[in-house]
Amino acid sequence: CKLVGVLEMRVDRVKVVILSAVVLALLGLLPLEADAAIGDYRCSDPSRIYHGNPRLIRKPAVIAADDVYARIREYRQICDQGLTDKDVRYHFLMKKASEKFAKAVKAAARAHGHDCIAERGAIEVIREGAPRPVDRTAEVIAKLG
């Protein structure tokens, strides 16, 4: 008998929480999960996203990855030595270069408050009046160290 009373109280609490959430959502005070995917930007090519979620873009930035990689010593060694993916040294150097690239992109995103960094042209502005994504290539290069 006591257990039934406890369960009824829990059910009543759940009903109150659900009802409150519905009222807040109807009043526009509670953001719905679907609203998070709708923004000012759209990713035209998710494979060109270097940091962040391509579906939830609020404050994007763009970079020229080729320019960044050109400043990474290990990548320059690959190019200078003419290494290909058939060479063992290529994989070792490319792993190091990729790690440096990812670390610099993440540091620039944190420093400037960007939730998404992509290749130039990979993010489209879909809402009129929204600011264009900022080019942070120079800042990423500076973070390479």
N, C-alpha and C positions, 0 to 999 in steps of 0.2 A: 504494500500500500504506500509506504513512504517513497519507494523507488518510482512509482507512477507519478507522484506529486513532483518529484525532482525533474523527471522527464518532461512533464507538462510545462514546468517553469522554463526549461531550456528551449522548448519549442516556442513558447511565448517570446522569449528573448530574440530568437532567430527571426520570428515574424516582425518584431519591432525593428531590428536592424535592416532587414530587407525592405520594409515599408519606408524607412527613413532614407535609404539609398535611392529608392525609386522617386521619392518626393524631391530630394536634392538634385537628382539627375534631370527631372522635369523642370526644375527651376533654373537649371544650368549652373548650379553651384558645384556639382560633382562631375569631373571630366569622365567621360566614358572611354573605354579602351579603344573603341573604333576611332575616336577623335585623334588619338595619338598618331595614327598612320596618315592622317590628312594634314598636309602642311602647305607651305609655300613652294616646296621643291619636290622634284621627282628625279630619281636616278635612272638614266637611260641605259646604263651598262654596269650592273653590279660587280662585274669582274674587274672594274677599274676603280673600285673603292679600296683605299689603303688603310682607312681607320673609320670605325663606326658602323652603324646599321643603315643600310641603304633604304630601308622602309620608314625610318623615323628620323628624318632630317629636319632640324630646326635652325642650326647655325653652321652652314657648310663653308668649306674652303676648298680651293683647288690648287694643284701643283703640277709642274712638268717633271714627271718622274725621270725622264731621260737626262734632264739638267742636274737633278739631284744625284743620280747614279754616276754621272760623269765626274763628280767631285769626290767619289768614294775611291780610295786608293786600291782596294782589292778589285773593284770593277775595272779600273784603268789597267791593272795588271792583266786581267783577262783579255782586254782589247789589245793591249800592246804585244802580248805574247801570242795572240791569235788562237787562244784556247777555245775548244768546242766542248759540247756536253759529253763527248767521248773521252775527254781527258779527265783523269782523276783530280788533278789540281784545279780544274775548272769548278768542280762541285764544292771543293773546300773553300775556294775564294768566293764563289757565288753565295754560299751560305753566310759567310762573314759579311759580305756586302749587303745581303738582304736583311740581316740582323741590324746592321747600322742604319739602314734605310728605315726599317720599322720603328726603331728606337727614336730616331730624329722626328719622324712623322708624329708619333705619339706625344713626344715632348712639345712639339709646336702646337698640337691640338690642345694640350693641357694649358700651355702658356697663354693662348688666345681664346680659350673657351669654346673651341669648335667641337661639335659632336660628330662631324663627318668630314673626312678629307679624301678627295678623289682626284683623278686625272682631269686635266682641263677638258671641258666638253662633256663630262660624264654626268653632270648635274644640271638639270633644267629648272628655270624659274617658271612655275605654273600659275602663280597668283600675281596679278598686276599690282605693282607697287612694292613687291618684295625686293629687298636688296639683292644684287647679284653676288654670287659667292666670291669671297676675297681670294686673291692669288697669294699663297704663302710659300712659294718656291724659295725665295731668299731666306725666309725664316727657318725653313727645314734645312737648308744648306748650312746655315749658321749653327744649327743644333748638332751637326755631324761631329763637331769638335775638332 
